[in-house]
Amino acid sequence: MTEAITSYRFSFGPWNLSEGADPFGPPVRDPFTFLEKVKIAKQLGFDALQFHDDDAVPELDSLGPEQISKQARATKQILTDHGLVAEFVAPRLWFSPRTIDGAYTANDPADRAYAVERSIKAIDIAQELGTPLLVLWLAREGTYVREAKSVPEAVQYLVDAINTMLEYDKQLRILVEPKPNEPMDQAYIPTVGHALALGNRTADPSRVGILIETAHQILAGLDPSDEMGFALSFHKLWSVHLNDQSGLKFDEDKSFGEVDLRRAFNQVRVLEENGYGRNGEYVGLDVKAMRTQKKEVSAKHLANSKQTFLWLLDKVRSLNRSLQAELVRQRDYEELTRYITAHLLGARY
């Protein structure tokens, strides 16, 4: 077992303080300004914010290079003034009309070129914000109709795009965030294994890692802690998005541990036992407030998710390791699961 760190650093994205819109209804809360979100992050004890490129520089596509740099520097100053940093930047490639048919994997060469150009702008923003991390959620890199695209060709497009980014910034580290579906019917990079294989095809695999989101693994029918452990075994788990999910539905982004506390416990356990965070990795949250929340209490999901992580961390650190090892030696897994249940419930064992 790898030596754990003393304390963890936490992050979330501005989109996690939302207005409550969903695919079936409009916003129900007035928005917070960016400055208000920054202040909330500081008040709740977070250390960093995650960014889409246009979170840091709104209306990005309509701006020139100097305007982009100026706005990015202004965003960085706001973070600095409040004792925060940027964890990563992610190009938002799923909103534009030019990415309807995919971004890096679109059939139209002009659309593919736009996706790469937008990604280069995101790298420029990351440089201004002081982070070497670029996250690629390959949201529309897939297909609704199998006959419309060639999978080997699409994968090569992804490799070529990543290589262009790696060449553009020699300090850049790219984190691929796999998801099996939504908004696409079927994604080309649906799982951690696919993401690792994709990174291995690039010009510099040492600079391509993984961001794992809890809900995305559940949507793929996988256990999040197992997938985290798999990535950790390759030293490729460079960030996480912790949340929860009620089965194989749409991506719910529920508060961490809200649905399955045992599943959440094991995510904390695998991070803690394998030294996650020792190289500066953040515990990122990607959680949505319930639509029913009033604006004045619509940050509770962030505070609650962070607190649940810390409660479960205490449970991980207070495990009776000798008893655990003895039950494993005896192959008495029924008793082991009873002990874990009792431990989580705070029951006498």
Secondary structure, 3 states (H helix, E strand, C coil): CCCCCCCCCEEECHHHCCCCCECCECCCCCCCCHHHHHHHHHHCCCCEEEEEHHHHCCCHHHCCHHHHHHHHHHHHHHHHHCCCEEEEEECCCCCCHHHCCCCCCCCCHHHHHHHHHHHHHHHHHHHHHCCCEEEEECCCCEECCHHHCCHHHHHHHHHHHHHHHHHHCCCCEEEEECCCCCCCCEECCCCHHHHHHHHHCCCCHHHEEEEEEHHHHHHCCCCHHHHHHHHHHCCCEEEEEECECCCCCCCCCECCCCCCHHHHHHHHHHHHHCCCCCCCCCEEECCCCCCCCCHHHCCHHHHHHHHHHHHHHHHHHCCCHHHHHHHHHCCCHHHHHHHHHHHHHCCCC
